[in-house]
Amino acid sequence: MKTEKFIERERKSFNKMLNFRLPYLFKIVGVIVFIIALLLLIFRSQFGGELLMLKNIARQGIVIGLLFISLSRDKEEDEMTIHLRARSYAFAFVVGVLYALTMPYVEYGVANVIKPESTAFKNLGEFQLLSFMLLVQVMFYNVLKRFR
């Protein structure tokens, strides 16, 4: 009897974690944070300087904004949107893994063609991978919602 209660409590807490969504307001906050961080990153590169801290803050702002957009509820949340969101996360994961496996070789090949003398093999950074996966998830989710 105790085992069944324990399993049921674990199942409820696991389902609670799986169904976690931020309120709809966070989607608006996420868009604002994303746009501000993106503009900050663009202006930093345009007006120069090696402001590494500003670059890191802008990158983290982009990831946080995309995460807020990804985790926030829609105005009308139902079983279909939950299913579409799960499909978009699965798609983003698969595409992200393929991107992480192939992109270093593509970058190496392109760099080798452009400048063969100074070519070095580089791995992806966490910002590049996280922002790519979150962008794919948000875009694919919106496409799935539109064509349902």
MIGUMI-996564 format. One record per residue (C-alpha): chain; x, y, z. Coordinates in steps of 0.2 Angstrom, whole numbers, m for minus. Layout:
N
<node chain="A" east="X" north="Y" up="Z"/>
...
***
This chain:
148
<node chain="A" east="0" north="0" up="0"/>
<node chain="A" east="14" north="12" up="4"/>
<node chain="A" east="23" north="9" up="m12"/>
<node chain="A" east="7" north="13" up="m22"/>
<node chain="A" east="5" north="29" up="m13"/>
<node chain="A" east="24" north="33" up="m16"/>
<node chain="A" east="22" north="29" up="m35"/>
<node chain="A" east="6" north="40" up="m36"/>
<node chain="A" east="15" north="55" up="m28"/>
<node chain="A" east="30" north="53" up="m39"/>
<node chain="A" east="18" north="52" up="m54"/>
<node chain="A" east="9" north="68" up="m49"/>
<node chain="A" east="25" north="77" up="m46"/>
<node chain="A" east="32" north="71" up="m63"/>
<node chain="A" east="16" north="76" up="m72"/>
<node chain="A" east="17" north="93" up="m63"/>
<node chain="A" east="35" north="96" up="m70"/>
<node chain="A" east="30" north="91" up="m87"/>
<node chain="A" east="15" north="102" up="m88"/>
<node chain="A" east="24" north="117" up="m81"/>
<node chain="A" east="20" north="133" up="m91"/>
<node chain="A" east="23" north="151" up="m87"/>
<node chain="A" east="8" north="163" up="m88"/>
<node chain="A" east="5" north="172" up="m105"/>
<node chain="A" east="12" north="188" up="m99"/>
<node chain="A" east="29" north="180" up="m99"/>
<node chain="A" east="28" north="178" up="m118"/>
<node chain="A" east="27" north="197" up="m120"/>
<node chain="A" east="41" north="199" up="m107"/>
<node chain="A" east="51" north="186" up="m117"/>
<node chain="A" east="49" north="195" up="m134"/>
<node chain="A" east="54" north="212" up="m126"/>
<node chain="A" east="69" north="204" up="m118"/>
<node chain="A" east="74" north="196" up="m134"/>
<node chain="A" east="72" north="212" up="m144"/>
<node chain="A" east="82" north="222" up="m132"/>
<node chain="A" east="96" north="210" up="m131"/>
<node chain="A" east="97" north="207" up="m149"/>
<node chain="A" east="97" north="226" up="m152"/>
<node chain="A" east="111" north="227" up="m139"/>
<node chain="A" east="121" north="214" up="m148"/>
<node chain="A" east="119" north="223" up="m164"/>
<node chain="A" east="123" north="240" up="m158"/>
<node chain="A" east="138" north="233" up="m148"/>
<node chain="A" east="145" north="226" up="m164"/>
<node chain="A" east="141" north="241" up="m175"/>
<node chain="A" east="149" north="254" up="m163"/>
<node chain="A" east="164" north="243" up="m159"/>
<node chain="A" east="174" north="239" up="m144"/>
<node chain="A" east="178" north="224" up="m135"/>
<node chain="A" east="165" north="225" up="m122"/>
<node chain="A" east="165" north="206" up="m118"/>
<node chain="A" east="153" north="208" up="m103"/>
<node chain="A" east="140" north="217" up="m113"/>
<node chain="A" east="141" north="204" up="m127"/>
<node chain="A" east="139" north="190" up="m113"/>
<node chain="A" east="124" north="199" up="m106"/>
<node chain="A" east="116" north="202" up="m123"/>
<node chain="A" east="118" north="183" up="m127"/>
<node chain="A" east="111" north="178" up="m110"/>
<node chain="A" east="96" north="190" up="m113"/>
<node chain="A" east="93" north="182" up="m130"/>
<node chain="A" east="93" north="164" up="m122"/>
<node chain="A" east="82" north="170" up="m107"/>
<node chain="A" east="70" north="179" up="m119"/>
<node chain="A" east="68" north="164" up="m130"/>
<node chain="A" east="66" north="153" up="m115"/>
<node chain="A" east="52" north="164" up="m108"/>
<node chain="A" east="43" north="163" up="m125"/>
<node chain="A" east="45" north="144" up="m126"/>
<node chain="A" east="39" north="141" up="m109"/>
<node chain="A" east="24" north="153" up="m108"/>
<node chain="A" east="6" north="148" up="m111"/>
<node chain="A" east="m4" north="153" up="m125"/>
<node chain="A" east="m20" north="163" up="m123"/>
<node chain="A" east="m30" north="148" up="m127"/>
<node chain="A" east="m21" north="132" up="m120"/>
<node chain="A" east="m29" north="115" up="m124"/>
<node chain="A" east="m23" north="97" up="m127"/>
<node chain="A" east="m19" north="101" up="m145"/>
<node chain="A" east="m7" north="115" up="m141"/>
<node chain="A" east="1" north="104" up="m127"/>
<node chain="A" east="3" north="90" up="m140"/>
<node chain="A" east="10" north="103" up="m153"/>
<node chain="A" east="22" north="110" up="m140"/>
<node chain="A" east="29" north="93" up="m136"/>
<node chain="A" east="31" north="89" up="m155"/>
<node chain="A" east="40" north="105" up="m157"/>
<node chain="A" east="52" north="101" up="m143"/>
<node chain="A" east="56" north="84" up="m150"/>
<node chain="A" east="59" north="92" up="m167"/>
<node chain="A" east="70" north="105" up="m160"/>
<node chain="A" east="80" north="92" up="m150"/>
<node chain="A" east="83" north="81" up="m165"/>
<node chain="A" east="87" north="96" up="m176"/>
<node chain="A" east="99" north="103" up="m163"/>
<node chain="A" east="108" north="87" up="m161"/>
<node chain="A" east="111" north="86" up="m180"/>
<node chain="A" east="116" north="104" up="m180"/>
<node chain="A" east="129" north="101" up="m166"/>
<node chain="A" east="136" north="86" up="m176"/>
<node chain="A" east="137" north="94" up="m193"/>
<node chain="A" east="140" north="112" up="m191"/>
<node chain="A" east="158" north="111" up="m184"/>
<node chain="A" east="163" north="101" up="m200"/>
<node chain="A" east="154" north="114" up="m211"/>
<node chain="A" east="162" north="128" up="m203"/>
<node chain="A" east="179" north="120" up="m205"/>
<node chain="A" east="176" north="116" up="m223"/>
<node chain="A" east="171" north="134" up="m227"/>
<node chain="A" east="185" north="141" up="m217"/>
<node chain="A" east="197" north="129" up="m226"/>
<node chain="A" east="191" north="135" up="m243"/>
<node chain="A" east="192" north="154" up="m239"/>
<node chain="A" east="208" north="154" up="m229"/>
<node chain="A" east="217" north="137" up="m230"/>
<node chain="A" east="232" north="143" up="m220"/>
<node chain="A" east="224" north="148" up="m204"/>
<node chain="A" east="210" north="135" up="m202"/>
<node chain="A" east="206" north="127" up="m185"/>
<node chain="A" east="193" north="115" up="m180"/>
<node chain="A" east="180" north="124" up="m168"/>
<node chain="A" east="166" north="116" up="m158"/>
<node chain="A" east="150" north="125" up="m155"/>
<node chain="A" east="147" north="136" up="m140"/>
<node chain="A" east="133" north="134" up="m128"/>
<node chain="A" east="125" north="151" up="m134"/>
<node chain="A" east="125" north="145" up="m152"/>
<node chain="A" east="117" north="128" up="m149"/>
<node chain="A" east="104" north="134" up="m136"/>
<node chain="A" east="98" north="149" up="m146"/>
<node chain="A" east="97" north="138" up="m161"/>
<node chain="A" east="87" north="125" up="m152"/>
<node chain="A" east="75" north="138" up="m144"/>
<node chain="A" east="73" north="147" up="m161"/>
<node chain="A" east="69" north="131" up="m170"/>
<node chain="A" east="56" north="126" up="m156"/>
<node chain="A" east="47" north="143" up="m156"/>
<node chain="A" east="46" north="144" up="m175"/>
<node chain="A" east="41" north="126" up="m177"/>
<node chain="A" east="28" north="127" up="m163"/>
<node chain="A" east="20" north="143" up="m172"/>
<node chain="A" east="20" north="134" up="m189"/>
<node chain="A" east="12" north="119" up="m181"/>
<node chain="A" east="m1" north="130" up="m173"/>
<node chain="A" east="m5" north="139" up="m189"/>
<node chain="A" east="m8" north="123" up="m199"/>
<node chain="A" east="m17" north="113" up="m186"/>
***
